[in-house]
Amino acid sequence: MKKQLIAVMFAFALSLVINAGQTFAQSQAFRVTVPFDFSANNKTLPKGTYIVNPATDNRLMWRVEGTDDQAPGTLVVARLSTAEEPGNLRMTFRRYGERYFLIGFKTTSYDVELPMSGSEKDLRRSAGINFAKLITLETK
């Protein structure tokens, strides 16, 4: 009887730990509507509504998923730092003419920076561009 009680208590404690991790990951997710096509991880994504959430526990990889069938998702590798100040959730893009590249976003706890993609580097090199306009979309 004592062994069964210990086993049940262990299973309960383990489920609490697993659920806490899942709840924290879900709390980092946010939804944003992007009014233009953009590139992320060398993949062009159409304008639409996207959900951004961590794909791994260490938050070095994030998932950018479209909310409808026409907007597929992608995984992005990121550099992560703790958000220094609370503020609105946001996504930031670099704009070259009519082309937009996702460069980072801010969650409730983290500032997430994406490395420059190969397609963005190619565009800068071929067009001789050194400067891009920054576009920030805030969400609630």
Buried (B, 14 or more C-beta within 10 A) or exposed (E): EEEEEEEEEEEEEEEEEEEEEEEEBEEBBBBBEBEBEBBBBEBBBEBBBBBBBBBEEEBBEBBBBBEEEEBEBBBBEBEBEEEEEEEEBBBBBBBBEEBBBBBBBBBEEBBBBBBEBEBBEEBBEEEEEEEBEEBEBEBE
